[in-house]
Amino acid sequence: MPDDARLRRWQGATVAALFAGYAGYYVCRTVLPVASTGMMNDPDSGVDEVAYGRLLAAGIYLYAAGKLLNGVLTEYAGGRAMFVLGMVLSAGCVAAFGLTAGTTAMLVLWAANRFVQSMGWGALVRVAGRWFTPARLATVMAVLSLSYLFGAAAAQAYLGALTKAGVGWRDLFLVAAGTLLVIAAGCALVLRDTPRAVGLPEPPPPPRNVFGVGDDGRGRVSLRRLLGPLFASPMFWLVCTMNMGLTAIRETFNAWTPRYLEVGVGLHRDDVGLLAALFPLCGAVACLAAGWGADRLRGRFGRLIVPLLALTTACLWAFARADLHGRAGLALALIAGVALFVMGPYTFCSGVLALNLGGQRAGAAAAGVIDAAGYLCGAVVTGEVAGRLVKAYGFGPLLDVLFWLSAATLAVGVAYWVLEERQASRERERPEVP
């Protein structure tokens, strides 16, 4: 078989394995929310609303810390190994959670689960960055980003059906763990770290990575040489800052849309769960469209990021100013608008932009730091700020906060765009080397 045909076959298998594997991670992530009602209705579990909230909070903070630490570790351990290991360890934590008693032990195990789950995305980024040329990375990463949008929905449907069929909450954790182990076994069989592992040539690194066009990522370097060029890059810190605002907006809509539709719009609680799925569904469309468009702009991401953030800010301004009680159509249209405009820039930050900056040397590390910054900000806004504001004043002040957060993120996006265009201009003026 010619090398081109073999490469396409292996690329297709790699995307399929990464997609299925990262979607599989969500089986052992969404099991807690799905099982929460059964846990709180079981007096022997010791879990009430306060204890459940503590489980969620501990998980988010450990997930953010894990993004940072495991993203760096992936550069030394390898993408395939970390991707599969994260699934195996997550399955072990979830199985132990289902067998344990006592809220303290549950908190430790759930926090550990979220920590090892943070291995997944950085490892995915590292493997994908080794298999595809820079000209296709935006589209590939957009497709892989759908894994966490559809993965969460599929996991909820799968585990929800088991709950409806009478599976108890403890058994639900055991089933989730077994399911992820099966997926991990499939990924271990299919995935390879690089094309070189199967005798195929590797693509070149992204031309604007901070290590230079000649760095192919081979050979180990010290932690200082790994992170130093990233931390010295203004564009890297702009991406981190953008991701903080984008993650906070996304996580707030994911967490609070059902409650907003019920209380703020006046819809019946039986309808809000299904309607809340509008945000991830529109987000999936946005991911694909943004990835396709970015590849055709040849890496000029600012030309997409700034208009999309401007439209996000406009939607949030309308949200904050309009009285949407009893106006379900307009409320859903604005929710869809925010999803369509915010999810493209969001998926860029810890996906293709991380790879473009980190290259084949530090793509996973870049994604880890960018994601850690985003989730820490998201945890504060979604949990601490949103909960206090909604309880005391309703949704109006929270929507004001999101509007100003979006406006600030837009300003950061403009700064990123200016730097990107200057860099592209310098590249055009650079004389060709004969």
LUMROPA-298549 format. One record per residue: residue in three letters; x negated, y negated, z of N, C-alpha, C in turn. Coordinates in steps of 0.1 Angstrom, whole numbers, plus 5000, padded with zeros to 4 digits. Example, Ala and Ser with C-alpha at 12.3 -4.5 7.8 and 13.67 -1.06 7.14 Angstrom:
% residues 2
Ala486850575078487750455078486850335078 Ser487250225071486350115071487150005079 
***
This chain:
% residues 434
Met499250125000500050005000499149875000 Pro499449784991498649654991498649585004 Asp497549505007497549435020498649345022 Asp499149275011500249175013501449245017 Ala501749365011502949435015502849495029 Arg501649545033501449595046501549485057 Leu501049365053501149255062502549205065 Arg503349205054504749165056505549265064 Arg505249395062505849495070505549485085 Trp504249465088503849445101504349315108 Gln504349215100504949085105506449105109 Gly507149175100508549195103508749285116 Ala507949385117508049465129507649395142 Thr506649305140506149225152507249125156 Val507849055147508948965151510149045157 Ala510449155151511549235157511249285171 Ala510049325173509649375187509649255197 Leu509049145193509049035202510448975205 Phe511248975195512648925197513449025206 Ala513349155203514049245212513449245226 Gly512149235227511549245240511949125249 Tyr511849005243512148885251513648875254 Ala514448925245515948935248516149035259 Gly515349145259515449245270515049185284 Tyr514049095284513749025297515048975303 Tyr515948925295517148865301518148955308 Val517949085305518749185312518449185327 Cys517149175330516749165344516649025349 Arg517148925342517248795347518648755349 Thr519548795341521048765342521748855352 Val521048965356521749065364522149005378 Leu521348905383521748845396523048765394 Pro523148675385524448605384525648695381 Val525448795373526548885370526948965382 Ala525949005390526249085402526548995415 Ser526448865413526648775425528048795432 Thr529048805424530448815430530548935438 Gly530049055433530149175440529249165453 Met528149105452527249095464527949005475 Met528548895471529148815481530448865486 Asn531048955479532249025484531949155492 Asp530649185493530249305501529649255514 Pro530349275525529849225538528549295542 Asp528249405537526949475540525749415533 Ser525949335523524849285515524149165523 Gly524949095531524348985538524248855530 Val524748865518524548745508525848665508 Asp525748535511526848445510526448335500 Glu527148225498526848125489525548055492 Val525248035504523947975508522748065505 Ala522848195508521848285505521648305490 Tyr522748305483522648315468521948195462 Gly522248075467521547955463520047955465 Arg519648015477518248025480517548125471 Leu518248225467517648325458517348255444 Leu518348175440518148105427517048005427 Ala516947925438515947825439514547885440 Ala514447995448513148055449512648115436 Gly513648165429513348225415512848115406 Ile513448005406513047895396511647845399 Tyr511347825412510047765415508947865413 Leu509247995415508148095412508048115397 Tyr509148105390509048115375508147995370 Ala508347875375507547765370506047785373 Ala505747835386504347865389503847975381 Gly504648075378504148185370503848145356 Lys504648055350504448005337502947945336 Leu502547875346501247815346500147915347 Leu500248005357499248105360499148215350 Asn500348265346500348375336500048335322 Gly500348205319499948155306498448155304 Val497748115314496248115313495748255313 Leu496248345322495848485323496048555310 Thr497048525302497348585290496248575280 Glu495548455280494448435271493248535274 Tyr493148585286492148685289492548825288 Ala493848855292494348995292494849035278 Gly495348945270495848975257497448965257 Gly497948935246499448905245500249035246 Arg499849145239500649265240500649325254 Ala499449325260499449385274500349305283 Met500249175283501049095292502549105289 Phe502849115276504249115273504949245278 Val504249355276504749485281504749495296 Leu503549455302503449455316504449375324 Gly504849265318505849175325507149245325 Met507549325315508749395315508749515325 Val507649585325507549695335507649645349 Leu506949545352506949485366508249425370 Ser508949365360510249305362511249415365 Ala511249525358512049645360511849695374 Gly510549705378510349755392510849665403 Cys510749535401511249445411512749455412 Val513449455400514949465400515449595406 Ala514749705403515249835409515049825424 Ala513949775429513749765443514749675449 Phe515149565442516149475447517449545450 Gly517849635440519049705441519049805452 Leu517949845457517849955467517549895481 Thr517249765482516849705494518049645502 Ala517749625515518749565524518049445531 Gly518849335534518249225541517949115531 Thr518448995534518248875525516848835524 Thr516048855534514648815532513848895522 Ala514149035523513449125513514049095499 Met515349065498515949025485515248905479 Leu515048805488514448675483513048705478 Val512248775485510948805481510948885467 Leu511748985466511849065454512348985442 Trp513348895444513848815433512848715429 Ala512148655438511148555435509948625427 Ala509648745432508548825425509048865411 Asn510348895409510848925396510748805386 Arg511048685391510948575382509548535379 Phe508648565389507248535386506648625375 Val506948755376506448845365507148825352 Gln508448775353509148745340508448635333 Ser507748545340507148435333505948475324 Met505648605325504548655316505048665301 Gly506448675299506948705286506748605275 Trp507048475278507048375267505648345263 Gly504748325272503348295268502748405260 Ala503048535264502548645257503148645243 Leu504348615242505048615228504348505220 Val504148395225503448285218502048325213 Arg501348395221499948435217500048535206 Val500948635207501048735196501448675183 Ala502548595184503048535172502048445165 Gly501248365173500248275167499148355160 Arg498948475163497848555156498348625143 Trp499648625141500248705130500648615118 Phe500848485121501448405110500648275108 Thr500648235095499948115091500547995097 Pro499847885099500347755104501547705096 Ala501547735083502647685075504047745078 Arg503947865084505247935087505547945102 Leu504747885111504847905125506147835130 Ala506547725125507747655130508947745128 Thr509147795116510247885113510248015122 Val509048075123508948195130509248175145 Met508748065151509048035165510447995167 Ala511147935157512547905158513348035159 Val513048135150513648265151513448325164 Leu512248325169511948395182512648315194 Ser512848185192513548115202515048155204 Leu515548215193516948265194517048385204 Ser515848445207515948565216516448525229 Tyr516048405234516548375248517948315248 Leu518348265236519748215235520748335234 Phe520448425224521248535222521048645233 Gly519848655238519548755248520348735261 Ala520448605265521248575277522748615275 Ala523248585263524648615261524848765260 Ala523948835253524148975251524049045265 Ala523049005273522849065286524049045295 Gln524648925295525848895303527048985298 Ala527148995285528249085280528049225284 Tyr526849275282526449415286526749445300 Leu526149365309526249385323527649355328 Gly528349255322529749225326530649345323 Ala530449415311531249525307531049645317 Leu529749655322529549765332530249735345 Thr530249605349530849565361532349585360 Lys532949555349534349565346534749715346 Ala533749805342534049945342533950015356 Gly533549925366533449985380532150005385 Val531049975378529749995383529449895395 Gly529049945406528749855418527549765416 Trp527449665424526349565422524949635424 Arg524849725433523549785435523149875423 Asp524149945418523850035406523549945394 Leu524149825393523949735382522449695381 Phe521849675392520449635392519549755387 Leu519949875391519249995386519450015371 Val520649995366520850005352520049905344 Ala520049775349519249675343517849715342 Ala517249765353515849805353515549915343 Gly516450015343516250125333516350075319 Thr517249985316517349935302516149865298 Leu515549775307514349705303513149795301 Leu513049905309512050005307512050065293 Val513250095289513350155275512850055265 Ile513249935266512849835256511349815257 Ala510749815269509349805271508549915264 Ala509150035265508450145258508450125243 Gly509550075237509650055223508649945219 Cys508549835227507549725224506149775224 Ala505849865234504449915235504049995223 Leu505050065217504750145205504550065193 Val505249955192505349875179504249765179 Leu504149695190503349565190501849595189 Arg501149505181499749495181499349355183 Asp498249335190497849195193497549115181 Thr496849165171496449085160496549175147 Pro496549115135496449195123495249275122 Arg494149225128492849295128492949435134 Ala493949445143494049575150494549685141 Val495149645129495649745119494949725106 Gly493749665107492949655095493349545085 Leu494049445090494449335081493849205085 Pro493649115075493048985079493948895087 Glu493248815096494048725104494248595097 Pro495348525100495548395094494648285100 Pro494348175094493548075100494248005112 Pro493447945121494147875132494747745127 Pro495747685135496347565131495247455129 Pro495347375119494247285116494047165126 Arg495047135134494947025143494847075158 Asn494447195160494247245173493047175180 Val493147165193492147075200490747145200 Phe490647265196489347335196488647325182 Gly489247275172488647255159489147365150 Val489047335137489547425126488747555125 Gly487547555130486747675129486847775141 Asp487647735151487847825163488847935160 Asp488448055159489448165156489948235169 Gly489448185181489948245193489248375197 Arg488248415190487548535194486548505205 Gly486248605213485348585224485948515236 Arg485548545248486048485260485248355263 Val485948265269485248135273485648115288 Ser484948025294485247995308486647925309 Leu487147925321488447855323488247705320 Arg487147645323486947505320486947475305 Arg486247565298486247545283487547585277 Leu488347665283489747695278490647575280 Leu490747525292491747425295491247275293 Gly489847255293489347125292489847045280 Pro489647105268490147035256491647005256 Leu492447095261493847065262494146945271 Phe493546955283493846845293493246715288 Ala492246715279491646585274492546535262 Ser493546605258494346565246495546475250 Pro495646355246496846275249498046335244 Met497946395232499146455226499646575234 Phe498746645241499246755249500046705261 Trp499546595267500346545279501646485274 Leu501646425262502946375257503946485255 Val503446605250504346715248504846765262 Cys503946775272504346815285505446725291 Thr505246595289506246495294507546505287 Met507546525273508746545266509446665271 Asn508746775273509446895277510046885291 Met509546795300510146775313511546725311 Gly511746615302513046565300513946655293 Leu513446725282514246815274514746935282 Thr513846995291514247105299515347065309 Ala515146955315516146905325517546885319 Ile517546835307518846815300519446955296 Arg518647045291519147175287519647255299 Glu518747255309519147335321520347285328 Thr520547145328521747085335522947125327 Phe522947125314524147155306524447305308 Asn523347395308523647535310524247565323 Ala523847495333524247525347525647465350 Trp525847345345527047265350528147245340 Thr527947295327529047275317530347345322 Pro530347465327531647525331532347445342 Arg531647395352532247315362532747185357 Tyr531947125348532346995342533647015334 Leu533747115326534947135318536147155327 Glu535947225338537147245348537447115355 Val536547055361536746935370536846805362 Gly535846785353535746655346536746645334 Val537046755328537946755316539346805319 Gly539446895329540746935333541147065327 Leu540247145322540547275315540747385326 His541547485323541747595332540547675334 Arg540247725346539047795349538847925341 Asp539947985337539848105329539348075315 Asp539347945310538847915297537447865296 Val536947815308535747735307534547825304 Gly534547945308533348035306533148055291 Leu534148085284534048105269533647975262 Leu534347865266534047735260532647685263 Ala532047725274530747685278529647745268 Ala530047855262529147925253528847835240 Leu529647735239529447645227528047585227 Phe527547555239526147495240525047585234 Pro524947705239523947795234524147835219 Leu525447845215525647875201525247765192 Cys525547635195525147525187523647515188 Gly523047545200521647535201520947635192 Ala521547755190520947855181520847795166 Val521947735162521947675149520847565148 Ala520747485158519747375158518347425158 Cys518047535165516647595165516247635151 Leu517147705144516847755130516647635121 Ala517547535121517447425112516247345115 Ala515847315128514747235131513447315127 Gly513347445129512147515125511947515110 Trp513047535102513047525088512547395083 Gly513147285089512747155085511347115088 Ala510847155100509547125104508447185095 Asp508647305090507747375081507647295068 Arg508747235064508747165051508247025053 Leu508146975065507446845067505946865070 Arg505446985068504047015070503446965083 Gly504147005094503546975107503746835112 Arg504646755105504846615109506146625118 Phe505946675130507046705139507746575144 Gly506946475146507546345151508646295142 Arg508646325129509646275120510946345122 Leu510946455129512146525133512546495148 Ile511546495156511746475171512446345174 Val511946235168512446105172513846085168 Pro514246115155515646095152516546185160 Leu516146315163516946405171517146355185 Leu516046305191516146245204517046125205 Ala516946045194517845925194519245965193 Leu519646065186520946115185521446175198 Thr520446245205520746305218521146195228 Thr520346085228520545975237521945905234 Ala522245895221523545835217524745925222 Cys524546055221525646145226525746135241 Leu524646125248524746115263525245975267 Trp524945875260525545745262527045745261 Ala527545815251529045825249529645915260 Phe528946015264529346105276529546015288 Ala528445935291528445855303529545745303 Arg529945705292530845585291532345625289 Ala532545745283533945775279534645845290 Asp535945825291536745895300537346015293 Leu536746135296537046255288538046345295 His538646305306539646385313540846405304 Gly541246525301542346555293542046545278 Arg540746515274540346505260539346615257 Ala539846735257538946855256538246855242 Gly538946815232538246815218537046725218 Leu537246605223536046505223534946555232 Ala535346615244534346665253533446775247 Leu534146865240533446975234532646935222 Ala533146835215532346775203531046715209 Leu531146645220529946585225528946685231 Ile529446795237528646905242527946965230 Ala528646995219528047045207526946955201 Gly527246825202526346725196525046725204 Val525146725217523846735226523046855223 Ala523746975222523047095219522347095205 Leu523047045195522547035182521246945181 Phe521246845188520146745187519046775197 Val519346835209518246845219517546975217 Met518147085212517447215212516347225202 Gly516347155191515247155182513947105188 Pro513946985193512746935200512347025212 Tyr513347075219513047165231512247285226 Thr512747355216512047475212510647445206 Phe510447325200509147285195508047285206 Cys508447225218507447195228506647315233 Ser507247415237506547535243506347645232 Gly506747605220506547705209505547665199 Val505947605188505047575177504047455181 Leu504547355189503547255193502547305202 Ala502847395211501847465220500847535211 Leu501247605201500347675192499547585184 Asn500147475179499347375171498247315179 Leu498547285192497547225201496547325206 Gly497047435211496147535217495447625207 Gly495947635194495447725184495447865189 Gln494547945183494448085186493648105199 Arg492948005204492248015216493047995228 Ala494047905228494747875241496247845238 Gly496847905228498247885226499147925238 Ala498848045244499648085255499447995267 Ala498147955270497947865281498647735279 Ala498647675267499347555264500847565267 Ala501347685262502847705264503147715279 Gly502247785286502447795300502447665308 Val501547585305501447455312502647365308 Ile502947365295504147285290505447335297 Asp505647465297506847515303506947495318 Ala505747505325505747485339506147345343 Ala505647245335506147105338507647095335 Gly508147155325509547145322510447205332 Tyr510047325337510947395346510847335360 Leu509747275364509747205377510647085376 Cys510647005366511546895364512946945363 Gly513147045356514547105354515147155367 Ala514247215375514747265388515147145397 Val514447035397514746925405516046855401 Val516146835387517346765382518546855383 Thr518446975378519547065378520047105392 Gly519147135401519547175414519747065424 Glu518646995427518646895438519546775434 Val519246715423519846585419521346615415 Ala521546705406522846735401523846775412 Gly523446865420524246915431524746805440 Arg523746725445524146615454525046505447 Leu524746475435525546365428526946415425 Val527046535420528446585417529246605430 Lys528646655440529446675453529846535458 Ala529046435458529346305464530146215455 Tyr529846215442530446115433531146165421 Gly531046295418531546345406530546345395 Phe530946365382529946385371529446255365 Gly530146145367529746015361528245985364 Pro527845975377526445935379525446035373 Leu525746165373524846265367524746245352 Leu525746205346525646175331524846055329 Asp524945955338524045835337522645875338 Val522345965348520946005349520446075337 Leu521246165331520846235319520646135307 Phe521446035306521345935296519945865297 Trp519645815309518345745311517145835309 Leu517345965313516246065311516046085296 Ser517146095289516946115274516345985268 Ala516645865272516045745267514545745270 Ala514145785282512745785285512045895277 Thr512646005275512046115266511946065252 Leu512945985247512845935234511545835233 Ala511345755243510145675243508845755242 Val508845865249507645955249507546015235 Gly508646055229508646105215508146005205 Val508445885207507945775197506445765199 Ala505945775211504545765213503845885206 Tyr504446005208503846125202503846105186 Trp504946055181505046035166503945945161 Val503745835168502745735164501345805164 Leu501045885175499745945175499546055164 Glu500646125161500646225151500446165137 Glu501146055134500945985121499545935120 Arg499045875131497645825130496645935127 Gln496846055133496046165131496146215116 Ala497346215111497546255097496946155088 Ser496946035091496345925083494845945082 Arg494245975094492845995094492446115086 Glu493246215086492946335078492946305063 Arg493946225059494046185045492846105040 Glu492346025049491145935046489846005046 Arg489846125053488546195054488146245041 Pro486846225037486446275024486346425023 Glu486646475011486546615009485146665009 Val484946775016483546835016483346925004 Pro482346894996482246984983481747124987 
***
